[in-house]
Amino acid sequence: MFNLLLPSLTSIVHRRLFVGRMKSVCHCEYCCATARRFFELTNHHRRAMAALQEYWRVASKAICAGRNYVAHAAELNNPLPANPFFFLKPPTTFLPFGKAPLGGQARAPNAIEYPKQNDLHYEVELMVIIGERASKVQESKALDYVAGYAVGIDMTLRDVQTQYKEKKLPWTAAKAFDTSLPLGPFIPAEKLPNPNNVDIWLSVNDQIHQSDSTALMIFSVERLIADASNIMTLEPGDILATGTPKGVGHVEAGDVLKAGIKGFDALDVEFHCVGI
């Protein structure tokens, strides 16, 4: 919400603090108090944005949308949802590119650890990074709560997920294992003004397996934020995974995954799979 407040405060400071093209300066109590508040908020905003550069350090959770692309639902023979639905990944799943993970045995950068007896799948996604505490947000105001974006990969134990789905049980064991959420660098929201029309991609051993636009999402970023925030409060740094397009598939130990958002080539990421 600070993004909405800052322009109005800026206007007040320029109208009231500076007079006559800044040739004379007003020193009244109101103007001085306004200026102090303006600079306090500006400094607070800068500190908050600096912290969100490493959003995974402050995130309390990742809330992940399921089946948000028609073709992906079809490739796994899943019905389309009438409304968004979500599952959670805890911070121990976070694997920030180039950094030590928050979970795992080896705690090695860029290493996706998984039980080697299981069927590991990749799912590239656009990640939304929450910038302001969000609870029961209106869809029309949802993007006001976004600090930025990142590419991410929702790693999944597909055989475990299938077993749990058949028993109508939650997917936690398939989705929430340590290092199962590789994450890319932070992209400020102003550099990606329309998250509903960006291209995301993923390659395995330098062969492209996923490449599609978020314009194909069933539910928009705004709808996902609104629905998620009506289930639980979203805190600054929290990660909202928006779902994966078609092309998901199996990987195994030694495979190298690369992913990115087109137009942000310098922020491409690379991870490797390690069976344990």
Summary of the structure (lengths in Angstrom):
residues: 276
radius of gyration: 21.1
end to end distance: 44.0
largest distance: 74.6
contacts: 922
relative contact order: 0.20
helix: 33%
strand: 29%
